[in-house]
Amino acid sequence: MPKFEYVGVADGKQVKGEIEAATKEEAGLMLRKKRIRTLSLRSKSFDLKMPKLFSGIRLQDISRFTRQFAAMVSAGLPLVQCLDILGEQTESVELGKAIKSVSGDIQGGNNLADAMMKFPKAFNSLYCNMVAAGEQSGNLDGVLNRLAEYQEKADALRRKIKGAMTYPAIVAIVATGATVAMLAFVIPTFAQMFVDMGGELPAPTKVVMFFSDMLLAYWWAIVIVIVVSLVAFTQYYKTPKGHIQVDAIKLKLPVFGDLERKSAVSRFSQTLSTLLASGVTIIEALTITARTSGNKILEIGIMRTVEKIQGGLSIAEPLKETGVFPPMVIHMVSVGEKTGDLAGMLKKVSEFYQEEVDAAVEALTSVIEPIMICLLAVIIGGMLIAMYLPMFDMVGMVG
């Protein structure tokens, strides 16, 4: 029977060991019957240590670490012991090194938030500020649970948007590959046959043959132009002006713009709500939210809001001036300010716009799918028709 290694908490103490079970689910059930809260459970059979080709830190790694860290802190384990255990069992090599270094800093007398700030790739400003608020309030486990929930929702939102973009990207790649293959291999065969046949070729056939000749003769120049264009766009996007202009265009696109705007509002509401509920001040929370907004136009608008709040204004009016937030969001923020429950109102806004993002993703998929299929049919079908037109003429002449 397969063996599973586990790390868990029982009676407020950390325990580890092995258990035999048919499946991982059955092993977890057996541990729960023994009143052991499972922190880690993995199969011992065929547990080969393979070299990790991609040792970067993913959002899922941070989210899993945060959830397990919160469970261990809630169980009363010392921070150093929690970090040592999690540093050993994490799948990300880079994250494991960061956690072990944080553990060493805490043993040296630093607090948790300051130690985490040394590793911005693993623990961003939002993470560190929430941890600092949790340490100051004595509610670190609650803040960590809230942070893990935030990360899981953020990851789910990102995966939904990526899922919406996957289909059109695949269709675009297939269409490009099919077009290049026909121009490079199929069209030249027909072209040689038409040359041997002689006579005047239809205009569509001449156009397709021209593109085929250009591809075969100057493919290296086309590759260089594409690479240079991509590099130039990337460098331009890194400049402040380019970043602003590209993000502004993204918000104005017909179908993609609606998804970009709704996802930005959802991310803003969720981030700000999480920070405020964790005890972070409104100025600091807005500043962190601006940096993690994901859109430069939204970031500039939020930073202007921070300046006006420092001047004595409320939040709602400056947010309205950004032009990014819908009237419903502004109204709910205003109500939250007046009732003293801004974090609760923002959480409701986030939940509403998460549903809106789901609807926007479905709408985007339903619109793009037929468009991409039609585009693929027009390109491939157009080339085939252009190459068959001379044959129709030949048949007519023979008839």
Secondary structure, DSSP 8 states (H G I E B T S, - for coil): --EEEEEEEETTEEEEEEEE-SSHHHHHHHHHHTT-EEEEEEE-TT------S-----HHHHHHHHHHHHHHHHTT--HHHHHHHHHHH-S-HHHHHHHHHHHHHHHTT--HHHHHTT-TTTS-HHHHHHHHHHHHHT-HHHHHHHHHHHHHHHHHHHHHHHHHHHHHHHHHHHHHHHHHHIIIIIHHHHHHHHHHH-S---HHHHHHHHHHHHHHHHHHHHHHHHHHHHHHHHHHHHSHHHHHHHHHHHHHSTTHHHHHHHHHHHHHHHHHHHHHHTT--HHHHHHHHHHTSS-HHHHHHHHHHHHHHHTT--SHHHHHHTS-S-HHHHHHHHHHHHHT-HHHHHHHHHHHHHHHHHHHHHHHHHHHHHHHHHHHHHHHHHHHHHHHHHHHHHHHHH-
